[in-house]
Amino acid sequence: MKGRDRGYTLEIEDENHLVTMFFSGRIDLHTMESLHSELETFWRDRHPEGIVADLSGIAYLDSAGAMVLLQLEERAKINSISFHFVNDREEFRGIMNLLDMEALHIPSVIPEGRRQRFFDLTGEAAQRV
């Protein structure tokens, strides 16, 4: 799997259901949608027992790219698949540590499909607390 002209490359080696993912290039806001799509294809087509994500080839990582990598880790753990980052640089780990993955799963205060006035929303939010 390669991010053709997308600024990154994802190469996957699978040996007896133990997968190594080699990321290289830029993993950022501009490439996250394409990378996320490739990872969805991976999850649909494969059922690994373990995943190693090798970050040694990443030239640039921003918070959007870090979120994609952390979602990969999270999905593996939810499915009881061992997961490890290797060759991650200290600055990458720092960016990943800034993201609060639990907060990303908090439901929206505004119910989907409903448009309400400010005071109605404030009242509903107060009731949830």
Disulfide bonds with the S-S distance in Angstrom:
none
